[in-house]
């Protein structure tokens, strides 16, 4: 998925936005890729390669995005999307909109990023 990170970074850079790989949050966690418009936090992106413990990983990613001040989180995940149930509601309660995308959808979707 490293190739996706590089390609997405190039696309958003061409759009005039700032991609930051391995973004470090104030509380010491890491987000795989974030998209910024100057100092405005537009989007957090996490790449998940394993189906093991995925619901727990998704929950952790939502919490990281929320605590870092991101209202949008995309998760790039190559497997069948699990039923999230209460996890989706929890994300909404935290003010985080989540999208789970297949790798082949991700680069197409990156063009839809809008500056708010």
C-alpha positions as CSV (number, residue, x, y, z in Angstrom):
1,X,0.0,0.0,0.0
2,X,3.1,2.2,0.1
3,X,2.7,2.8,-3.6
4,X,-0.9,4.1,-3.0
5,X,0.4,6.5,-0.4
6,X,3.0,7.9,-2.8
7,X,0.6,8.2,-5.7
8,X,-2.1,9.8,-3.6
9,X,0.4,12.3,-2.2
10,X,1.4,13.3,-5.7
11,X,-2.3,13.7,-6.7
12,X,-3.1,15.9,-3.8
13,X,0.1,17.9,-4.1
14,X,-0.9,18.7,-7.7
15,X,-4.3,19.9,-6.3
16,X,-2.5,22.4,-4.2
17,X,-2.9,20.5,-0.9
18,X,-0.4,19.2,1.5
19,X,0.0,15.4,2.0
20,X,1.8,14.3,5.2
21,X,2.8,10.6,5.4
22,X,3.3,9.1,8.8
23,X,1.6,12.1,10.5
24,X,2.4,12.2,14.2
25,X,-0.4,13.4,16.5
26,X,0.0,15.4,19.6
27,X,-0.6,12.4,21.8
28,X,2.2,10.4,20.0
29,X,0.1,8.2,17.7
30,X,0.6,7.9,13.9
31,X,-1.8,8.3,11.0
32,X,-0.7,6.8,7.7
33,X,-1.5,9.8,5.6
34,X,-3.2,13.1,6.2
35,X,-4.3,15.8,3.7
36,X,-4.0,19.4,4.8
37,X,-5.0,22.7,3.3
38,X,-2.4,24.9,4.9
39,X,-3.1,24.4,8.6
40,X,-6.7,23.1,8.0
41,X,-7.0,19.3,8.6
42,X,-9.1,17.9,5.7
43,X,-8.7,14.1,5.8
44,X,-7.0,11.3,7.7
45,X,-6.3,8.1,5.8
46,X,-5.4,4.7,7.2
47,X,-4.3,1.7,5.2
48,X,-5.2,-1.7,6.7
49,X,-3.7,-4.9,5.2
50,X,-5.1,-7.5,7.6
51,X,-8.5,-8.8,8.4
52,X,-7.5,-9.9,11.9
53,X,-8.9,-7.7,14.6
54,X,-10.2,-5.2,12.0
55,X,-13.1,-3.9,14.0
56,X,-10.7,-3.0,16.8
57,X,-8.3,-1.4,14.4
58,X,-11.1,0.6,12.8
59,X,-12.2,1.8,16.3
60,X,-8.6,2.8,17.1
61,X,-8.3,4.6,13.8
62,X,-11.5,6.6,14.5
63,X,-10.3,7.6,17.9
64,X,-6.9,8.7,16.5
65,X,-8.5,10.8,13.8
66,X,-10.9,12.4,16.3
67,X,-8.2,13.2,18.9
68,X,-6.0,14.7,16.1
69,X,-8.8,17.0,15.0
70,X,-9.9,15.3,11.7
71,X,-13.6,15.1,10.9
72,X,-13.1,12.7,7.9
73,X,-11.4,9.4,8.0
74,X,-10.9,7.1,5.0
75,X,-9.8,3.5,5.6
76,X,-8.3,1.7,2.6
77,X,-9.1,-2.0,3.1
78,X,-8.7,-4.8,0.5
79,X,-11.0,-7.4,2.2
80,X,-14.8,-7.6,2.6
81,X,-16.0,-4.8,4.8
82,X,-17.2,-6.1,8.2
83,X,-20.4,-5.1,9.8
84,X,-19.5,-2.2,12.0
85,X,-22.7,-1.7,14.0
86,X,-22.1,0.5,17.0
87,X,-18.7,1.5,15.8
88,X,-20.3,3.7,13.0
89,X,-22.5,5.3,15.7
90,X,-19.5,5.9,17.9
91,X,-17.6,7.6,15.0
92,X,-20.6,9.9,14.5
93,X,-20.7,10.7,18.2
94,X,-17.0,11.7,17.9
95,X,-17.8,13.8,14.9
96,X,-15.8,11.6,12.5
97,X,-17.3,10.6,9.1
98,X,-15.8,7.3,8.0
99,X,-15.5,5.8,4.5
100,X,-14.0,2.3,3.9
101,X,-12.6,2.0,0.4
102,X,-11.1,-0.8,-1.7
103,X,-7.6,0.1,-2.9
104,X,-8.9,0.3,-6.5
105,X,-11.5,2.9,-5.4
106,X,-9.1,4.9,-3.4
107,X,-7.1,6.8,-6.0
108,X,-10.3,7.6,-8.0
109,X,-11.9,8.9,-4.8
110,X,-8.9,11.1,-3.9
111,X,-9.8,13.4,-6.7
112,X,-13.1,14.2,-4.9
113,X,-11.3,15.9,-2.0
114,X,-12.8,19.3,-1.6
115,X,-11.3,22.3,0.2
116,X,-13.9,23.3,2.8
